[in-house]
Amino acid sequence: MSDERPRRTIRIEIAPRTLVWVLVGIAAVWLAFELWAAIVVLLVALVLVGTFDPFVAWLERRGLRRSRALALIFVVVGAGVAAILLVTVPPLLSQLSRIIGDAPVERRKIADFLSQYNWTAPLARSLREVPLDKVVADAEASLLGYGGQILSAIGYAITTLFLAIYLLADPSRAKAVVYALVPRAHHVKLSRILIELKTIVGGYMRGQVITSVAITVFTFALLSAFHVREALALAIFAGLTDVIPFVGGYLASVPAILSVSSRGTAAIVIVAIAMFVYQEFESRILVPRLYGRVLRLSPALVLLALLAGGMLEGILGALLALPIAAGLQMLVRELGVELPGEPPGGDAEAARERDAEAAHDYEQRVTGAPVAKAPEIADQVAKEHDPSIDKG
């Protein structure tokens, strides 16, 4: 008798459709890396659109044509930016020039103070050996080396601004193109997604304004207590840099601390501690709670999103991290993606029933209507069937 056993063959087959989707996914990832600059420009433009569109609509409701409302808003914003630059830049340049001019005297004072103690005497010797002229020259050379990158950033900024103006000037055409690419059965869901994205962007920008105003008021009050002449300019500078997550406030602290250097060591220590404590309060308490509420993100997710954005794309990544994280969470919810650990049924089943009723209602209303009316009808149906959507 033979001891041979019948061999069992295991054959793994991949369906052609699965293979196609894998190739499409790989191509999409490659294309995203190749067109990353264009994607960032589009994301920033959409943030600007979501920021200014409510103001344009408000002016339209008061009888102003959209083109004139758009021009008025950008003129006001441009004038505001110019005024802020005129208030902040000259005092900051004056302070920087004064710091460079006083650097040798200040170095001698600090070195003399450190040399009084045995355990800080080595620091005094090291400080006296620092070649200030070479440090200033190297700093100027580094700034000149960034000239090309600065010009490139300006070019991207202008492109982003004009793209945002185009989208704001004719939003109906842009929405019609998007709706034409999506099957009619999903138009109501698309409308909800676009409305939620506008809410997310608006909440994000309101949060930015609140945190910037808060640090501006705090810095102005702190420096006014020490009778700093450039208190207002330095406070506005702090508000502007505060939009940079994590490091923005600390960048604002440097000129604030240097502005009181002539008032003695006690003033320097008090301002430094006050700015540090405020930054810890803002980054650990105010930002997670504020953005977590308006963007529907948990405080832990806010911090993780900021860290991930900063590590991946630096300052720009940190700036866009919160709206992107909130947008992805909203897409997961609206598209009905079941995450691991979530119980089946419940809210998901109710959402599917709501979507079916809304799709049926939309189908009846849109039949026979002009194609350009599809976005408006979809918005009406979405707001009627979802009470959580802002009706404004």
C-alpha positions in Angstrom: 0.0 0.0 0.0 1.2 3.4 -0.8 1.6 6.0 2.0 1.2 8.9 -0.4 -1.6 11.3 0.4 -3.5 13.2 -2.2 -2.1 16.7 -2.6 -4.3 19.6 -2.0 -3.7 22.6 -4.2 -4.6 26.1 -2.9 -5.1 28.6 -5.7 -5.4 32.3 -5.0 -7.2 34.3 -7.6 -7.5 38.1 -7.7 -10.5 39.4 -9.5 -9.7 41.8 -12.3 -11.9 44.5 -10.7 -9.8 44.3 -7.5 -6.6 44.5 -9.4 -7.9 47.6 -11.3 -8.8 49.3 -8.0 -5.4 48.5 -6.5 -3.7 50.1 -9.6 -6.0 53.1 -9.4 -5.2 53.6 -5.8 -1.4 53.4 -6.4 -1.8 55.8 -9.3 -3.8 58.2 -7.1 -1.2 58.2 -4.4 1.6 58.8 -6.9 -0.4 61.6 -8.6 -1.1 63.2 -5.2 2.6 63.3 -4.4 3.4 64.8 -7.8 0.7 67.4 -7.6 1.0 68.1 -3.9 1.7 71.8 -4.4 -1.4 72.2 -6.5 -3.4 70.3 -3.9 -2.2 72.6 -1.2 -3.1 75.7 -3.3 -6.6 74.3 -3.8 -7.0 73.5 -0.1 -6.0 77.0 1.0 -8.2 78.5 -1.7 -11.1 76.5 -0.4 -10.4 77.7 3.1 -10.5 81.3 1.9 -13.7 80.6 0.0 -15.3 79.2 3.2 -14.1 82.2 5.2 -15.3 85.0 2.9 -18.4 83.4 1.3 -20.7 84.2 4.4 -19.7 87.8 4.2 -20.3 88.0 0.5 -23.7 86.3 0.9 -24.5 88.8 3.8 -23.8 91.8 1.5 -25.8 90.2 -1.3 -28.9 89.9 0.9 -28.6 93.6 1.5 -28.9 94.4 -2.2 -25.2 94.6 -3.3 -24.2 92.7 -6.4 -21.9 89.8 -5.8 -19.0 91.2 -7.9 -19.2 94.5 -5.9 -19.5 92.7 -2.6 -16.5 90.6 -3.4 -14.5 93.7 -4.5 -15.5 95.5 -1.3 -14.5 92.7 1.0 -11.1 92.3 -0.6 -10.5 96.0 -0.6 -11.3 96.1 3.1 -9.2 93.1 3.9 -6.3 94.5 1.8 -6.6 97.8 3.6 -6.6 96.1 7.0 -3.5 94.0 6.1 -1.7 97.2 4.9 -2.6 99.0 8.1 -1.4 96.1 10.3 1.9 96.0 8.4 2.3 99.8 8.7 1.7 99.5 12.5 3.9 96.5 13.2 6.8 96.4 10.7 8.4 99.8 11.4 8.6 99.4 15.2 9.8 95.8 14.8 12.6 96.9 12.4 13.5 99.8 14.7 13.7 97.4 17.6 15.8 94.9 15.7 18.2 97.7 14.7 18.4 98.8 18.3 19.1 95.3 19.4 21.9 94.8 16.9 23.4 98.2 17.9 23.2 97.5 21.6 24.3 93.9 21.4 28.0 94.5 22.4 26.9 96.6 25.4 24.3 94.0 26.5 26.8 91.2 26.0 29.3 92.9 28.3 26.6 93.5 31.0 25.4 89.8 30.9 29.0 88.5 30.9 29.9 90.7 33.9 26.9 89.5 35.7 27.7 85.8 35.0 31.4 86.2 35.9 30.4 87.1 39.5 29.6 83.5 40.3 32.0 80.5 40.0 29.4 78.1 38.5 28.5 80.6 35.7 32.0 82.0 35.0 32.5 79.5 32.1 29.3 80.8 30.5 30.7 84.4 30.8 33.9 83.4 29.1 32.0 81.6 26.3 29.8 84.6 25.8 32.7 87.0 25.5 34.2 84.8 22.8 31.1 84.9 20.6 31.9 86.8 17.3 28.8 89.1 17.1 29.9 90.6 13.7 30.2 87.1 12.2 26.8 86.0 13.6 25.1 89.0 12.2 26.7 88.5 8.8 25.8 84.8 8.7 22.2 85.7 9.6 22.0 88.2 6.7 23.5 85.6 4.3 20.9 83.1 5.5 18.1 85.5 4.9 19.4 86.2 1.4 19.6 82.5 0.7 15.8 82.2 1.4 15.1 84.8 -1.2 14.1 82.3 -3.9 11.8 80.4 -1.6 10.2 83.6 -0.5 9.5 84.6 -4.1 8.1 81.1 -4.8 5.8 81.4 -1.7 4.6 84.8 -2.9 3.8 83.3 -6.3 1.8 80.5 -4.8 0.0 83.0 -2.5 -1.0 85.1 -5.5 -2.2 82.0 -7.4 -4.2 80.9 -4.4 -5.8 84.3 -4.0 -6.9 84.5 -7.6 -8.3 81.0 -7.5 -10.3 81.9 -4.4 -11.6 85.0 -6.1 -12.7 83.0 -9.1 -14.5 80.4 -7.0 -16.2 83.2 -5.0 -17.2 85.2 -8.1 -19.0 82.3 -9.8 -19.8 79.6 -7.1 -22.8 78.3 -9.1 -20.7 77.3 -12.0 -18.1 75.6 -9.8 -20.8 73.7 -7.9 -22.5 72.7 -11.1 -19.3 71.1 -12.4 -18.9 69.2 -9.1 -22.5 68.0 -9.2 -22.1 67.0 -12.9 -19.3 64.6 -11.9 -21.4 62.9 -9.1 -24.4 60.6 -9.8 -27.8 62.1 -9.1 -28.5 59.5 -6.4 -25.7 61.0 -4.3 -26.4 64.7 -4.8 -28.1 65.2 -1.4 -25.2 63.5 0.4 -22.8 65.8 -1.6 -24.8 68.8 -0.6 -24.6 67.8 3.1 -20.8 67.3 2.8 -20.3 70.7 1.2 -22.5 72.4 3.8 -20.6 70.7 6.6 -17.3 71.6 5.1 -18.3 75.3 5.0 -19.3 75.0 8.7 -15.9 73.4 9.5 -14.0 76.1 7.8 -16.1 78.9 9.4 -15.6 77.4 12.8 -11.8 77.0 12.3 -11.5 80.6 11.2 -13.5 81.8 14.2 -11.3 79.9 16.5 -8.2 81.4 14.9 -9.6 84.9 15.4 -10.5 84.2 19.0 -7.0 82.9 19.9 -5.3 85.7 18.0 -7.4 88.4 19.7 -6.8 86.8 23.1 -3.0 86.8 22.8 -3.1 90.3 21.3 -5.0 91.7 24.3 -2.9 89.7 26.8 0.4 90.9 25.3 -0.8 94.5 25.0 -1.9 94.5 28.7 1.4 92.9 29.8 3.7 95.3 27.9 1.6 98.4 28.8 2.1 97.5 32.4 5.9 98.0 31.8 5.2 101.2 29.7 6.6 99.8 26.5 6.3 102.3 23.7 5.7 99.7 21.0 3.2 97.7 23.0 0.4 97.9 20.4 2.7 96.9 17.5 4.2 94.0 19.5 0.7 92.9 20.6 -0.5 92.8 16.9 2.6 90.9 15.9 1.8 88.4 18.6 -1.7 88.0 17.3 -0.4 87.4 13.7 2.2 84.9 14.7 -0.3 83.1 17.0 -1.9 81.5 13.9 1.2 79.2 13.7 0.4 76.3 16.0 2.7 75.5 18.9 5.6 77.8 17.9 3.8 81.0 16.9 3.3 82.2 20.4 6.9 81.6 21.3 8.0 83.6 18.3 5.9 86.4 19.6 7.5 86.1 23.0 11.0 87.0 21.7 10.3 90.7 20.8 8.1 91.1 23.8 10.9 90.0 26.1 13.5 92.1 24.3 11.3 95.2 24.5 11.7 95.2 28.4 15.4 94.4 28.4 16.2 98.0 29.3 14.0 97.8 32.4 16.2 95.3 34.2 16.4 91.6 34.9 13.2 91.4 36.9 11.1 92.8 34.0 12.7 90.3 31.6 12.0 87.4 33.9 8.4 88.5 34.6 7.5 88.9 30.9 9.2 85.7 29.9 7.3 83.7 32.6 4.0 85.4 31.7 4.3 84.7 28.0 5.4 81.1 28.7 2.4 80.5 31.0 0.0 82.0 28.5 1.3 79.8 25.7 0.9 76.7 27.9 -2.6 77.7 28.7 -3.5 78.4 25.1 -1.9 75.2 23.6 -3.0 72.8 26.3 -6.4 74.1 27.3 -7.8 76.9 25.1 -7.0 75.4 21.6 -8.1 71.8 22.3 -11.4 73.0 23.9 -12.1 75.7 21.4 -11.4 73.8 18.3 -12.7 70.6 19.7 -16.1 72.1 20.2 -16.5 74.0 16.9 -14.8 71.2 14.8 -16.4 68.3 16.7 -12.9 66.9 17.5 -11.8 65.6 20.9 -9.0 67.5 22.6 -6.6 64.6 22.1 -7.4 64.4 18.4 -6.8 68.2 18.1 -3.3 67.8 19.6 -2.5 64.7 17.5 -3.7 66.4 14.3 -1.5 69.5 15.0 1.5 67.3 15.7 1.0 65.2 12.6 0.5 68.2 10.3 3.5 69.9 11.7 5.7 66.9 11.3 4.6 66.2 7.7 4.4 69.6 6.2 5.8 72.0 8.7 4.0 75.3 9.4 1.6 75.0 6.5 0.7 71.4 7.5 0.0 72.5 11.1 -2.2 75.3 9.8 -4.3 73.0 7.7 -4.2 70.0 10.1 -7.4 70.8 12.0 -9.8 71.6 9.1 -8.5 68.5 7.3 -8.9 66.3 10.3 -12.4 67.6 10.9 -13.2 67.2 7.2 -12.0 63.6 7.2 -14.0 62.8 10.3 -17.1 64.3 8.7 -16.6 62.3 5.5 -16.3 59.1 7.4 -19.6 59.9 9.1 -21.5 61.1 6.0 -20.3 58.3 3.8 -21.4 55.7 6.4 -18.0 54.1 6.8 -18.2 51.5 9.6 -15.1 51.8 11.8 -13.8 48.8 13.8 -15.4 48.4 17.2 -18.6 50.3 16.2 -21.8 48.3 16.9 -23.9 47.6 13.7 -27.3 49.3 13.2 -28.4 52.1 15.4 -27.4 55.5 14.1 -26.1 54.1 10.9 -29.4 52.4 10.1 -31.3 55.6 10.8 -28.9 57.6 8.6 -29.4 55.2 5.7 -33.2 55.6 6.0 -32.8 59.3 6.1 -30.6 59.2 3.0 -33.1 57.1 1.1 -36.0 59.4 1.9 -34.0 62.5 0.9 -32.8 60.9 -2.3 -36.4 60.0 -3.2 -37.6 63.6 -2.4 -34.7 65.1 -4.4 -35.5 62.8 -7.4 -39.1 64.1 -7.5 -38.1 67.8 -7.2 -35.2 67.7 -9.7 -37.1 66.0 -12.5 -37.7 68.5 -15.2 -35.7 71.2 -13.5 -32.7 72.9 -15.2 -29.3 71.4 -14.5 -28.0 74.6 -13.0 -30.8 74.3 -10.3 -29.6 70.9 -9.0 -27.2 72.3 -6.3 -29.9 74.7 -5.0 -32.5 71.9 -4.8 -30.1 69.5 -3.2 -29.3 72.1 -0.5 -33.0 72.6 0.2 -33.6 68.8 0.5 -30.6 68.3 2.7 -31.6 71.0 5.1 -35.2 69.7 5.3 -34.2 66.1 6.0 -31.3 66.8 8.4 -32.1 68.9 11.4 -28.5 69.2 12.5 -27.6 71.3 9.4 -27.4 75.0 9.9 -30.4 76.5 8.1 -28.7 79.8 7.6 
